[in-house]
Amino acid sequence: MDSQNKWKPGKKDAVFLAVIIAVIVLLALGTGKRTTKSTPNDQIHAHAVTRQACMECHGVNGIQPRPLEHHVKDDQCFQCHTQPKDWQGKKQ
Protein backbone atom coordinates (compact mmCIF):
# COMPACT_ATOMS: atom_id res chain seq x y z
CA MET A 1 0.00 0.00 0.00
CA ASP A 2 1.26 3.44 -0.89
CA SER A 3 2.05 5.81 2.01
CA GLN A 4 0.23 8.65 0.21
CA ASN A 5 -3.13 6.87 0.60
CA LYS A 6 -2.94 6.57 4.41
CA TRP A 7 -5.46 8.60 6.38
CA LYS A 8 -4.00 11.07 8.83
CA PRO A 9 -6.24 12.98 11.25
CA GLY A 10 -6.16 16.73 10.83
CA LYS A 11 -7.54 19.84 12.54
CA LYS A 12 -11.04 19.30 11.13
CA ASP A 13 -11.12 15.79 12.57
CA ALA A 14 -10.03 17.05 16.00
CA VAL A 15 -12.68 19.79 15.94
CA PHE A 16 -15.36 17.29 14.90
CA LEU A 17 -14.35 14.93 17.70
CA ALA A 18 -14.36 17.79 20.24
CA VAL A 19 -17.88 18.81 19.16
CA ILE A 20 -19.14 15.23 19.49
CA ILE A 21 -17.61 14.91 22.97
CA ALA A 22 -19.11 18.26 24.02
CA VAL A 23 -22.57 17.18 22.85
CA ILE A 24 -22.30 13.88 24.75
CA VAL A 25 -21.17 15.68 27.92
CA LEU A 26 -24.00 18.22 27.68
CA LEU A 27 -26.57 15.47 27.16
CA ALA A 28 -25.19 13.55 30.14
CA LEU A 29 -25.30 16.66 32.37
CA GLY A 30 -28.79 17.57 31.18
CA THR A 31 -30.24 14.27 32.31
CA GLY A 32 -29.44 14.94 35.96
CA LYS A 33 -31.94 15.01 38.78
CA ARG A 34 -34.57 17.74 38.74
CA THR A 35 -34.16 20.58 41.19
CA THR A 36 -37.78 21.73 41.44
CA LYS A 37 -39.56 21.62 44.77
CA SER A 38 -41.86 18.74 45.64
CA THR A 39 -45.48 19.44 46.37
CA PRO A 40 -45.87 19.98 50.14
CA ASN A 41 -47.34 16.96 51.90
CA ASP A 42 -50.03 18.77 53.87
CA GLN A 43 -53.81 19.11 54.03
CA ILE A 44 -53.84 22.15 51.74
CA HIS A 45 -52.16 20.23 48.92
CA ALA A 46 -53.77 16.83 49.60
CA HIS A 47 -56.35 17.27 46.84
CA ALA A 48 -54.38 19.49 44.47
CA VAL A 49 -53.86 17.10 41.57
CA THR A 50 -54.86 19.33 38.66
CA ARG A 51 -53.51 22.58 37.23
CA GLN A 52 -56.81 24.29 38.06
CA ALA A 53 -56.50 23.31 41.71
CA CYS A 54 -52.92 24.62 41.82
CA MET A 55 -53.88 27.92 40.20
CA GLU A 56 -56.54 28.63 42.84
CA CYS A 57 -53.69 29.60 45.17
CA HIS A 58 -50.72 30.00 42.82
CA GLY A 59 -52.42 31.98 40.05
CA VAL A 60 -51.93 35.72 39.56
CA ASN A 61 -54.72 36.58 42.02
CA GLY A 62 -54.03 33.68 44.40
CA ILE A 63 -52.80 33.87 47.98
CA GLN A 64 -49.30 32.75 46.94
CA PRO A 65 -48.81 33.53 43.22
CA ARG A 66 -46.09 31.81 41.23
CA PRO A 67 -42.85 33.81 40.93
CA LEU A 68 -42.53 35.95 37.81
CA GLU A 69 -39.56 33.86 36.65
CA HIS A 70 -41.63 30.65 36.76
CA HIS A 71 -41.30 28.57 33.61
CA VAL A 72 -43.89 29.52 30.99
CA LYS A 73 -44.96 25.95 30.20
CA ASP A 74 -47.48 25.31 32.94
CA ASP A 75 -49.88 22.86 31.29
CA GLN A 76 -49.25 20.24 33.95
CA CYS A 77 -47.80 21.28 37.30
CA PHE A 78 -46.75 17.74 38.22
CA GLN A 79 -44.43 17.41 35.25
CA CYS A 80 -41.93 19.41 37.29
CA HIS A 81 -43.31 19.51 40.84
CA THR A 82 -43.33 15.91 42.00
CA GLN A 83 -45.39 14.53 44.82
CA PRO A 84 -43.38 13.45 47.88
CA LYS A 85 -42.57 9.75 48.36
CA ASP A 86 -44.83 9.61 51.43
CA TRP A 87 -47.65 11.50 49.68
CA GLN A 88 -50.90 11.27 51.64
CA GLY A 89 -53.11 13.02 49.10
CA LYS A 90 -54.90 11.64 46.07
CA LYS A 91 -52.66 10.24 43.34
CA GLN A 92 -52.88 12.06 40.04
C-alpha positions as CSV (number, residue, x, y, z in Angstrom):
1,M,0.0,0.0,0.0
2,D,1.3,3.4,-0.9
3,S,2.1,5.8,2.0
4,Q,0.2,8.7,0.2
5,N,-3.1,6.9,0.6
6,K,-2.9,6.6,4.4
7,W,-5.5,8.6,6.4
8,K,-4.0,11.1,8.8
9,P,-6.2,13.0,11.2
10,G,-6.2,16.7,10.8
11,K,-7.5,19.8,12.5
12,K,-11.0,19.3,11.1
13,D,-11.1,15.8,12.6
14,A,-10.0,17.0,16.0
15,V,-12.7,19.8,15.9
16,F,-15.4,17.3,14.9
17,L,-14.4,14.9,17.7
18,A,-14.4,17.8,20.2
19,V,-17.9,18.8,19.2
20,I,-19.1,15.2,19.5
21,I,-17.6,14.9,23.0
22,A,-19.1,18.3,24.0
23,V,-22.6,17.2,22.9
24,I,-22.3,13.9,24.7
25,V,-21.2,15.7,27.9
26,L,-24.0,18.2,27.7
27,L,-26.6,15.5,27.2
28,A,-25.2,13.6,30.1
29,L,-25.3,16.7,32.4
30,G,-28.8,17.6,31.2
31,T,-30.2,14.3,32.3
32,G,-29.4,14.9,36.0
33,K,-31.9,15.0,38.8
34,R,-34.6,17.7,38.7
35,T,-34.2,20.6,41.2
36,T,-37.8,21.7,41.4
37,K,-39.6,21.6,44.8
38,S,-41.9,18.7,45.6
39,T,-45.5,19.4,46.4
40,P,-45.9,20.0,50.1
41,N,-47.3,17.0,51.9
42,D,-50.0,18.8,53.9
43,Q,-53.8,19.1,54.0
44,I,-53.8,22.2,51.7
45,H,-52.2,20.2,48.9
46,A,-53.8,16.8,49.6
47,H,-56.3,17.3,46.8
48,A,-54.4,19.5,44.5
49,V,-53.9,17.1,41.6
50,T,-54.9,19.3,38.7
51,R,-53.5,22.6,37.2
52,Q,-56.8,24.3,38.1
53,A,-56.5,23.3,41.7
54,C,-52.9,24.6,41.8
55,M,-53.9,27.9,40.2
56,E,-56.5,28.6,42.8
57,C,-53.7,29.6,45.2
58,H,-50.7,30.0,42.8
59,G,-52.4,32.0,40.0
60,V,-51.9,35.7,39.6
61,N,-54.7,36.6,42.0
62,G,-54.0,33.7,44.4
63,I,-52.8,33.9,48.0
64,Q,-49.3,32.7,46.9
65,P,-48.8,33.5,43.2
66,R,-46.1,31.8,41.2
67,P,-42.9,33.8,40.9
68,L,-42.5,36.0,37.8
69,E,-39.6,33.9,36.7
70,H,-41.6,30.7,36.8
71,H,-41.3,28.6,33.6
72,V,-43.9,29.5,31.0
73,K,-45.0,25.9,30.2
74,D,-47.5,25.3,32.9
75,D,-49.9,22.9,31.3
76,Q,-49.3,20.2,34.0
77,C,-47.8,21.3,37.3
78,F,-46.8,17.7,38.2
79,Q,-44.4,17.4,35.2
80,C,-41.9,19.4,37.3
81,H,-43.3,19.5,40.8
82,T,-43.3,15.9,42.0
83,Q,-45.4,14.5,44.8
84,P,-43.4,13.4,47.9
85,K,-42.6,9.7,48.4
86,D,-44.8,9.6,51.4
87,W,-47.6,11.5,49.7
88,Q,-50.9,11.3,51.6
89,G,-53.1,13.0,49.1
90,K,-54.9,11.6,46.1
91,K,-52.7,10.2,43.3
92,Q,-52.9,12.1,40.0
